[in-house]
Amino acid sequence: MTTMNLSSVGPMNRRSAALTSVSALCIVALAMTLACGSAVADSEQSDSGLSNSDVERLLQEVQRMRERLDEMEALRERVHALEQELEEARLAAQYARAEAAPEKRDAAASVDAADDQAAATSADDEADGVAFTGAVRFTGFWSDFNDAVKDTRGESGLDLFRVGAEGSIDNVEVSAEYRFYPFMDVIHHGWIGYEFENEDRVQTGITRVPFGLLPYASHNFWFGVPYYLGFSDDYDLGVKYMRQDGPLDLQFAFFKNSELASATDLGRYSFDVVSAGESRNEETNQFNLRAAHTFGMGTGCSHEVGVSGQWGEIYNFDTRRRGDHWAAAGHLDTRCGRWNLQLEATRYEYNTEQPAAVGNDSVRLGGFETSYDIAAEGTFGVANIAYNVPVDWPAIDQLICYNDYSVLFKDQSESRKSQLNTTGCLVGKGPIFLYLDLIQANNMVFFGNGSLAGEGESGWQTRFNVNIGYYW
């Protein structure tokens, strides 16, 4: 899908250049030998001073030189192949590091959706034991839909401070993280797990829901439409079983409820069905199944193709009746050389049992001390592309640029679709990560009067977001 950039592998390039120089010297030596042989032949013709055995010896030497040149060429081709393998491994490591580090979000009206995998990166350094992790992030932004922000030419402040623990003792695994925002403090996740001898794993506690693109359905700080619908980077309370069999990845899960016991508590990280205003519901008894197969695993161009299913109940506090909800998704996650392509299509439905005065056309989600309605039935899609830019500058370890697009089509005939497009770059240096994002939204929550439930707005709003964080 892309041509390998071998200039970034310094030592290998120097070895290849050296071999090329040796090959050139051998060619010069061969030419000198041939010239010398020609001169000797001339002398033999004139002086008859060269015997037949001398001529035979010279011919044998020429043959040996040719064989050495062939060996040199084979060695040069082998070095070139090793350079390609090293470059592919380096790119894979960079993508893994980018996914395992920063996160995403800023303050109250905007919501934070950060990446918990930076903690895992620190813990992986410990073969057996528990490591303490954390991060501190700051954010700055400008938007065209907020007069106060425009008047002050932007705003900035503390995004979050977080602490966590990650690791294992024998086959027992643990992971937990707690976050402090300027407007709330909340648990992000916390689970205890066990790894079996066949490397199957089980996790119990507040753990990530296995659905769609993992670990994230985006590359940017702000995430995409799936996150705000509760279908990406969602954490609930339950038990999850994971099996990795070569290229096949299977995950089964049962969640008794969302991460918090009270459906009225909006101080939560994940967006869940909540009891707020006239929409008084709670999600419960949810089952998840995700199956994915990676074609070309271990090569420079791999393609993960997967399907996901979700079903659960929705309890209404007013009618004291249980409805249900379901979702089904298909996804593709392709990584070829420096490119990463993500595609996902998801269909979902909430069949609630709300009072007649409230209706069942929408359901309320909540998180980050706020709540909003989403369409009870809809289809959303994701199309993301990212490129790992080669860098040769001591101040930067990695530079990944991307464009992430997601859209929600609501079943109600009078509803406008909701869209979110983010163009930006992630810049990394050691434990420091910087997001530079230009976010454009059409009829999206947290952007003017956008709505994920109804008609909302027809225009596009713009926000420029900068987030920098230090992770340990």
C-alpha positions, 0 to 999 in steps of 0.5 A: 500500500505504500513504499518502505522508507529505508532512509530511517534505518541508519545502521542498515543503510550504512551496512548496505552502502558499505557492501555497495562500496566493496562490490565496486572495489571488487569490480575495479580489481576485476577490471585491473586483473583483466587488463593485466591478463591482456597485457600478459597475453600481449607479452606472451605473443611478443616474448613467449614468456607466459606458459599455459599453466600461467594462463590457466591460473589467471582464468581460475582467479577471474572465475573466483572473483566472479563467484565472490561478486555473485555472493556479494550481490546475494548478501546485498539483497539479504541486507535489503530484505532485513532493512524492510523487516526492521522498518515494518517492525519499527512502524508496528511498534510506533503504532502500538506506542501511539495507541498505548499512550495519550488520550482525549478530551478536555473540560465539562461541556466538551467531555474527556475520552482518554486513552487508558493504555498509556498506563499499560505501557509503563506496566508492561516493563515489569515482567511480574509485579504491579507498577504505578502509573499516571498522567497530567494533561493540559488543554487549550482550544478555540471555537467559532460557536462560543462567543465567550471563547471567541472574545477571549481568543481561546481558553486553556487549563488543566485537563486531568490528573490521573493515577493508576496501577497495572501489572500481574503477580504470577497469573493474577492480573490487576488494572485500575485507574482513577481520574481527577478533572476540574469538575469531577473525580471518577473511576475510569476502570478497575478489574482483577483478571487471570491468565490461564496456561493456554493464554486465555484470560478472564477479567472481572470488574469495571472493564472495557466492553468488547465492541467494534474497533478496538481499542478505539474507533478513532485516532484523535483526541476528541474521539468520534460519534460512536463514543458519544453513543456509548459504543466506543471506549465504554466501561461497564461492571461485569466479567469478560473472557478473552481467547487469542488463537493465532489470528483469531480473537474472541471475546465474550462478556456479561455486564450486570450494569454500567460502571456505577450502581446508581443510574442517576449519577452522571459523574462517570467516564463512559456514556451510559443509559441514565435516569435523568429528567423525564427519561428514567432508565437503567441499562442492565443484564448486557451480553457482548460477543466480538470475533475478529480475524487478522489476515496477514498477521505478522506481515507488513500488511495486516487486515483485521476483519471482525463482527460484534453483537450486543444485547441487554435490558433497559429497565424503566423506573416509572413503568417498572417494566423492562425493555431491551436494546441490541446492536450489531457491527462489522469492522475493518482495521488495516495496517499496511506499512505506514498507513492505517485504515479503519472502517466500521458500520453499526446498527442499533435499537433501543426498545424502551418501556417509558411512559406514553407522555415521554415516548420511546423515540429517544433515550437519554445518555449521561456522563461527565456530569451532563446528559443528552438524548440520542435517537432510539434507532439509528445506524452509524458509520466510521471511516478513519485514515492515518499515516505514520510520517517518517521523522529524522529530528531528535526533538520528535520520536513519532508523528502520526497524522490522520483524518477521522470521520463518523456519521449517525443516520437516525431512523426518524424521518424529520431528523438530521444526521449528525457528523464529526470530522477531525483532521490532526496530528499526534506528536510524541517525544518519550512520555510526552504526547501532543494532539493538534486537532481541527474538529468540525461538527454538524448537528453534534452534542457539545457543538452549539445546539447540535443533537444526536436525537432530533433535528438539531442544527444544519450548519457546521461548527469548528473547534481547534483543540490542543492537548499536551500530556505527560505519562508515566 
